[in-house]
């Protein structure tokens, strides 16, 4: 067991000794995001203190020690969380692959897993203990295809995608969504190497230029999407670029997209310009505590933790009771109204999606 987790477990055990006999351990909510959502735990803890003066669950922050990459690391982290005394639920994991591989661990332990940012449609059926907040890849793909056809009037397009559950799932959804609109991709290639490698998708970029592509969709993450977008901008005249929800406008994007002038759009489930009171309050608190503007992933993690805190206050701290509470949202119970909109679970739930223009030409 790691020294960091060991210290955390010691703290939890000490707190448990002071708890009442009715509650053997304090309620704990795990956040399985590593360092991918900096600052959001501090914002959550600040809001919990403000909202629940009679006590709130302990938020177990992301572990900062290195774990194995990919699926092994996700399983290791999930296993460690399930051994924490008083664990009520977990928020995570950061991507679809990690969430899918960790799901059986939480299922076996009967611990709810609220997945805020993963989009693989497989998560909807992987376990009754898994609750997916974001629109899945088929819904996102349909949103992208509608925007491409109706707003950009695209006629020829290419898809570049990560070779994982996120990228492949979005690629498959895009195929279906565009075929329904009478289009098929002229170029379809995985992002096989880090974008800094000169051979990355070079032949595919040249094929895109030769095929008179007017739109490229990148089902990847911020770093590679920005770099690939810059190189496409340099080689393909009048290209427009759409990134999936894995792309966020931040310093990494700015640095890698550089001075490219191609219009770059990205899908988001929330953005800091949303003007409802919950969004304004969250963005203000995040800037005050973290000193930066929050992104959609951070707002989603915030909502997930606050939803679980609300569940423990409504039904208690037994994981089965929390699981039932989550399953009833939007049915026997009204949706939870958070920063990113109304949260409920089920095949009929529709969450908002936004198309943001983030290229420097628009700034």
N, C-alpha and C positions, 0 to 999 in steps of 0.2 A: 504494500500500500504506500502511496506517495506521501512525502512529508507534509505537503500542502493539505491534501485531503485528510491526513491524520490529524493535523491541527484543527481543521474544521470540525471533524467528528468529535474531537475532544471538547471543543466549544459547545457543540450541540449536546453532548452528554452532560456537561456541567449545567447547561440550561435545563435539561430534562430533570436533573435532580431537584431543581427548585419548582418544577411544575406540580400541579395538583395530581392526586391519584387518578382522577377521571381522565386526564390527558397524560399519558406516560411520557411522551416526547413532544416538544414544540413542533408545530406544523412547519415543514420545510418545502420550499419550491426550488427545484434545481433549474439552472440556466445552462444549457449545453451548447454554448456558442463560442467557446474559446475566447479569442480576443477580436472576433469579427464584429462585435457590436460595442465598441468602446464607449464608456460613459453611461450606457442606458441603465445598468444596474444601480448606479448612484441616483439617477433620476427616479427610478422605481422606488428605491428606499425612501427618498424624500417624499414622494407622493403617498406611500403607505403610512408614514408617520403623520402626515397631514390628514389623511382620509380616515384612518382607523385609530382613534385615540384610546380605544379599549384593548389594543394589542393586535398584531397582524402576524402573518407567517414570516418565518425567516427565509430570506432569499439567499440561496447558496450560489455565490458568484461563479463565473466561469473559471475553470482550472487553468492556470497560466503555465503549467509545465508542459513540455512537448509530449505528444502522444504519437503513435504510429499514424501515418497518413492514410486517408481513405477509410474504407470499411473497417479494417481492424481497429483503428483508433476510435471510431464511433462505437463499436461494440465494447471496447475497453471502458470508455467513458460511461456508457449506459450501465454496464455492470457495476462500476464504482458508485454511481448514483443510487442504484437500487439497494445498496448496502447502508445508505445513510439512515440513521434512526429518525423516524417521524416524517419520512418523505411522503408528500401528498401527491405530487405531480412533477413533471419535467417539461420545460419549454425548450424545444430544439427538434432536430439538429439543424445545422446551418444550411445544408443542401439536401436534395432529394436522396442521393445515394446514402449519406449518413443516416438520414431518417429511416429509410427502408431497411437498412441493415440493423439498426438499433431497435426497430419496432418489436421484433420477437423477444428481445430481452425484457422490455417493459410489459409486453403481453404476458410472459411467463410469470413476472413478478406482480402482475395486476396493479400496475402504476399507470395512470393516464399520461399520455404524451400529447401535448398541444404543439402542433407544428405551424409556426407562423410564416415562414418564408419558402418552404419547399413546395414545388408545384406538380410533381409527378402524379398523374391521375391514379396510379397504383396505390397511393397512400390512402385513398378513400375506402379501399376494401382490404387493406393488409391486416387490420386488427380492430376489434371493437373498442380498443383502448387508445386508438390514435385519432386525433381530431385535427383536421387540416383547415387553416384559416384562409389562405390565399386562393384565388381562383386557380383551378388546375391548368395544365398545359394545353388542353384542348380548348378551354374557354379563352385563354390568353392568345392562342393561335388564331382563333376566330376573330378576336378583337383586332389583332394585327392585320389580318387579311382584309377586314372591312375597311380599316383606315387606309391600307395600301390602295385598294380599288376605288374607294369613294372619295378620299381626300387627296391622295397623290396621283390617282389615275394611272397607276402602274400597269405596264403591259408585259414586261419581261423582268425577271428577278432571279436572284441567286440566294442560296441558303448556306451559311457557314455555321457549324455547330460543334459544341463540345461533345466528346465521345463518352458521355456518362448519362445517368438517368435524366438529368435536367435537359441537356442538349438534345439527346435522342428523342425524348418525349415531346419537346417543343417542335423539333423537326417533323416528327410524325403528325403532330397536330396541324402544322402548317401545310403539309401535303394535302390533308383532307380538306382544310378550310379553303385553300386556293382552288383545288379541283372543283369544289362546289361553286366556285365563281368563274370556272372556265379557264383556269391558268395552271401551268405546271412549271417548276423551276428549270431554268436552262443550265444552271450549275448548282451542284449540291455536294459540299465537301466538308469533312471533319476538320476541326482546328487541331492538327496532329502534334504540333510543336509549339513551344513558347513563341510569341509573336516576334521576339527579338531575333530569332533564328532566320537567316536570310532565305532559306528554302521553304519557310512556312507558307503553304498554299500559293506559292508563286505561280505555278502553272495554272491554278484555278483562277487567280486574279487576272492573268493574261487571257484566259478563256472568257472571263466575264467581260473584259474589254472588247474582245473580238465578237462577242455575241450581242453587243449593243445593249447590255443590261442597264436598266434605269433604276433598279432598286436592289439593295443587298440587305438581307436580314441575318443578324448575327445572334445565334442562340448560345451565348457565352457570357463570360464574366467581364468586369470593367476593364481590367488590364489588357487582356488580349483583344477585346472588342474595340477599345480606343486605338490600339496600335494597328490592328487590321483595318479599321476604318480610315486611319490616316493613309495607309498604303493604297487602299482602294481609291481614295480621293485623289491621290497623285497619278493613278494609272487609268482610271475610268472616267471619261468626261461626263459631266452632268449627273453623276451618281447621287442617289439619296440612300441613307442608311437607317435601318431600324434595329435597335438592340432590344433583347428581351428584358425581363424584370431583373435579371442578374447584373445589369449595367446601371451604375449610379454615377451621377455627376459629382465628382469630387476632385481632389488634387491629383489623384492617380490618373483619372480620365484626362484632366487638363494637360498634364505633363506628357502623356503618351499620344493624345490626339494632336497636340502641338498647334501649329498654325493652319492645319487643314481647314478648308472652307466648305466642304460638303455638308449639307444639312444632315444632322444626326438626331434621330428621335429615339426615345427609350420608353418602354412600358413601365408604369409604376402603379402600385396599389394605393399610394398616398404620396403627398409631397408637402413641403413646408409652407407652400402658398395657399393651402386650403384654409378657408376663412371661418369655418364654424368654431364655436367657442372652445371645444375640446382640443382641436388642432392648434389653435392659437395659444392656449394655455400650455400645452405640451411643448411646443416649439420655444416658447418664452422660457419655460423651466429648463429645457435642455441647453439653451444658449447660456443661461445664468450659471448652471452647474458645470457644464462641459466646455463652454466657450466655443461652440461650433453649431452649425445648422444641422438638425437631424435629417437622416434619410429614411426612406420607407421601411427598411429592415429594422431600424431602431424603433420606429413607431409601432411596428408589428410586435416586436418583442415586448415592448412596454404594455401593449394591450393584452398580450397573452398572460403576462404575470399578474396584471391587475384583474383580469377575468378570473384567474385561479384564486386570487385573494378574496374576491367577491364570493366565489363558490364556497370557500371554507367558512366564511361568515354566514352564508345562507344555509348550508347543510352539514357543517362540521368538517372534521379533518380525516375521515376515513376515505381512502382512495376510491372505494366502490361508490360511496355517496357522491364524491366529486365527479366520477365518470358518469353517473346517472344524471347529475345536474347538467353537465355539458351536453349530453345526448338529448336532453329535453329543451335546450335553447331553440327558439323558433317554433316550438310545438306547444308542449304543456307550459313552458315558460317563455316569456318574451325574450327577444334577442338582447344580448349585452351591448350597450352603446358605448363604444370606445373611440379613441382618436381616429382610427382608420375606418370608422363606420360601424354599422350594426353587425355584431358577431353572432352567428348561429351555424349549426352544422347540419348537413344533409344535402341530398342531390338537387334540391330545388332552391338552395340558397344562392343568391347572386350578390357578389361583392363588387365595389366600384373599381374601375380601371381607368388610368389616365395615360395619355400619350404626351410626353414632354419633349420639347425641342431643347437640346442641350449643347448644340455646337456653338463655336465661338462667333460664327457669322450672325447668330441671333442675339448675341450679348452686347 
